[in-house]
Amino acid sequence: MLQIYNNPFEHGFENLFFREFAENIEKLFIEQDGLLVGNPICSYDETLQIDALLITTHNVCLIDFKNVSGTIIIQDDENFYKKQW
């Protein structure tokens, strides 16, 4: 089960997007536990802005939302860790 918490975002569209994101990702957590925090506050560095933080048994994932279109091109498997992007 995924527990979901949310601090309000500055803009209304960010709150709407997080709500939709949370509803979609929650479907993936039927048989495993996790914690999703929207707009978490970093007490160590208040200038750090994290859109979402997903914590599972084996992972901590920082998520940054973007509202742009285009193609993301990454290195092939062989060069993924060896070459600069």
N, C-alpha and C positions, 0 to 999 in steps of 0.2 A: 504494500500500500504506500502511496506517495502522500506525504504530508506537505501541504502548500501554505506558505505564509507570504504576505506581500506588504511592503511599505509603499505608500502611494508615490507614483512617479510625478514628475513636474508637469507633464503634458497629458491630457486626456487620452490621446491616441496611444501613448505608451501603456497606459493602464488597460486599454482595450486589447492591445497586442499581447500583453502578458497574460491576460485572462484566457485568450484563445490558445496561446502557447501552452499554458498550464493544463487546459482541458485536453489538448492533443497528447501531451507527454504523459499525462496521468493514465491514459489507456495502455501505456507500455509497462506500467507498474502493478499489474494484477497479482503476480506471484513473487514480487521482490519489494523490499522496503527502500524508501528514499525520502529525501527532504529537498524541497524546492523553495527557494527564497527569492522573491522578486524585489529588486532594488535594495539589496542589503546595505547596511551602513558599516563602513570599516572604521572602527574606533582608533586604529593605528595610524591611518592616513585618510583624513576626511576628503581629500581631493580624489581619491580612488573611487571611481564610479563603476560599479558592476551592475549590469542589467538583471542578471539572474545567477544564482548559485545553486548548483545541483550536487547533492551529496548522496552517494550510495555506499553500500558496504565496501566496495573496492575502489571507488573513484571520487574525486572532487573536481567539478567542472565549472569553470567560469564562463558565462555565456554573455556575449555582447550582441545586442540586436542591431540590425542595420535595415534601412528601408531604401535599398538601391537595387538596381538590376544589372545583370552582366554575367560574365563567365569567369569562374574561378579556375585558374590553371595551376596545377601543382606538378612537381617532378614525378617521374615514374618511380615505381617501387625501388629499383636499383639505386637511383640517385637521390631518393627522398632525404636521406640523412647525410649524404656525402657532399652535396653541392649547395651553394648558396642560392636562394630563391631570387 
